[in-house]
């Protein structure tokens, strides 16, 4: 039975196990062993840190003999979607193993995240075949964060409840930091919990245009327009409720610096 994205809200928790570890094997067409030998492959592991105990593996492969569409013998559907889960997407179906055409700098691989609560998760690169020094990066489009999956560490993030197909994507373009991006490394964003105050220390007077505050699911709650180049910017958040938020600083050259904060009311 096909699992359509639009029907995921109908999945009940009664059929889900409290703990699930799914380890997948590469779906290999036995008549094309030479294709598998030439494929570039890697595996991602998704783990829930404080919700239901879930560990999910996803495998991605790339070659000139496969395509971004369905490739018979190289795809595995997810027939047991969990309450908290991470999946690949192919023609509105959730996948555990997926083959693609060759890696290019323009290629994007979307991920589908499902969360039942305000939980923390990790995504980590656990194995690679034939990848050489190929860049593998993860973009969080809700926060603007870009993470190098080849760093050896897990990427940790928080999520509101919901089903998200537009938050995470894997891309392969090697990015070189601009001078303004290097300057961002000297900017500190601090949150003072007892006064709900954001303090930005900007020692190099980087031209900042906006400081935005979002919920963890991407809803904007405050947008401060910065009209000067002060080394010290301070303002108080208003109408906030308890939860995790993302503070996003945007420069005049459209570079972005983000920080996660926890608001307790």
N, C-alpha and C positions, 0 to 999 in steps of 0.2 A: 504494500500500500504506500503511495507517495505521501510524503510529508510536505505540505505546502507552507510557505512562510505565513500566509494570511490566516492559517488555521492554528497557529501555535498557541494562541490564547485559549484554545479549547482543551489543551493538554491538562489533565488533572494530576494532582500530586499523589493520588491514591495508588497509582501504578508505578511510582518512582521509588527506587531504593534509597535509603539514607546514605549509603556509601556505594560508589560505583567507580571502578577503575577499568577503563577500556583501553586495551592495547591493540592497535591495528597492525596488520601486515600489508605490505604493498600488494595491491591487486594487479598481478602480473599476467599478461597474456602468455600462456605457456608456449605458443607458437612463435613468440618473438623475444627469445632470451637475449638476442643481441641488442634489441632496443633497450631492454632494461639495463644492460651493462653500460650503455652510453648515456643513460639518463642522469641528469643532475637531480638530487633528491635531498630533502631535509624533513625533520620531524619536529613538531611543536608539542609542548605539553601544557595543558591548562589545568590549574589547581585552584580550588576554593579554599581560602584561608580561614574563614569564620562563619560560613553558611553550612549548607549540606556538604558532607565530605565527598568531593568529586575530583577525580583526576582523569582527564581526557587526552588522548593522543590524536594528532592530526598529521597526515603525511602528504607532502606535496612533491610532485615530480615534473620535470621539464625536459623536452626533447624536440628535435625537428620532425620526429615521426608521430608525435601526438599533437593535440590541438586544445584550445581553450573551451571547445565544445565537448560533448560526450565522446569518450574513447572506450569502446567495448573492451573489457578485460583490465582496464586501468582505473576504474572508479569504484568506490564503495559508499553506498548510501548509509546514513545514520537511521537505523530502524528502531532505535531506543533513545529518543530525545529525552534528556534529563531536565529537571526543573532549573538547575543552574548548569549552563552548557556553553561550549564554544564549538562552532562548526565552520566548514567551508561551504560555499554556495555555488550551485550549478543549476541553472534554469529553474530557480525558485525552490530547489530541493536542497536539503541539508546533507552534507557529505563529510565522511571521515577521511577518505583517500581520494585524491583528485590529481589528474594529469593535465598539463598545460602545454602550450607551444613553447618555443625557446624563450629563455630569459632575455628581456630587453630593458633598457632604462625607462621605457614608457609603461611597462607592464605593471598592473596593480592587481592584487589579490585581496578581495574583501573577506572579512570574517564576520560571522553572525554570533552575537553574544546574547545569552538569555540569563537573567538574574531574577530571583524571587524576593530579594530584599536589598537593604543597604549593606553590601558585603564587599570584602576585599578579595582580589584574585591575583594570580600571577600567570604570565605567559613566558615560556622559556624554550629556547632552541636546544634540543637534546641530542640530535645526531645529524650528520651530513654525509653525502656520498657525491664525489665528483664535483664539489662546489668550488675547489681552488680558493682564490681570494675574493670570490664574488661577494659583494655587499648584500646583506639581508637586513632590512630595516622595517620597523613597525611604527606606523603613524597613528596617534590618537587624535582624531579630527575634532573631538569635543574640547580638548585642552590645548591642542597645538604641539604637544610633545612628540618628539621623534626619538626612537630608541634603537640602538644598534643591537640586534639580536645575537650577533657574534661576540658580544662582550664577555660571555660566559656566565653572566648573572641573569636572574629572572627579572622581568619587567612587572612591577606591582602597580595595581590600580584599584580604584573604588568604583562602584556602580550603584545607581538607584535601581529599583525594581523595573523590569520591562524587557522588551525584546528589541535589540538594536542591530540593524544591518548597515548603518551608515557611520559607525563610530571608528572601527579599526580597519586598517588596510596594510598589507605588506607591499613594500616596493623595493626596487633593486638599484636605484640610482645612487651613485656615490656623491655626497654633498660636500663641498668645500666651504668652510666658514668664511664669510665676508668680514671685513674689518669691523663693521657695526655689530656683527654677531659675537666677535671676540670681546667687544666692549660690554656686551650684555652680561658676560661672565662676572663683571665687577659690580653688578647691581644686586642689592639685597632687598628682598621683599619679606617683611616681618608682620606677623599678626599678633596684636596684644589682646588676649582673650577676655580679660576682665573689663575692657572698655570697647570691644569690637572695633578696634582701630587698626587700619592698614598703614604701615610705615615703609616708605621706599627710600633707600639710601642710594644715591646716584652720583658717585664720586667723580665721574668723567663728564658730567653734564650731557649725557646722551639725550637727544631730543625725543621726548616721550609725548605721544599724542593722546592716548587713551589708556585708562586702567579699568578693565572690565572684571566683574565678578559673576560667575556662573554657578548654578547647581551642578552636581556631578553628572547629571543627565543632559547638560547642555543648555538649560534655560537661563537666560541672562536676567540678573536681579539688580545690577547696578552698573552704570557706565559713567566713569568720571573723566571728563575732558580736561587735559592738562594744558594750561595756558602759559607755562613758563618753563625754564630749564633749571629749576632749583635742585641742589644736591640732596635736599631733604623734602619729601612729600609726605603729608600725613592727612588722613581723612577717616571719618567714622562711618561704618556700615550701618544702614538703617533697615528696619522691618525684616530682620533676619530671624530664622527659626533654627533650632538645633539640627546640625547636619554637616556634611562635607561639602566644601565649595572649592572652586578653582578661581584663583586670581590670575588674570592674564594682562600683562603689560605689553602695549603695542607702540613701537617707535614710529617716527615719521617716515622711515624707510621700510616700514611694514615687517620688521623683524619682531619676533614674539618671545616673551619670557613668561613662563607660567609657574605657579606654585599652588599646592594643595593646602587648604587650611581646614581646621575643624572648629565649628562654631557650637558652643554650648550655651543654651539659654536657661 
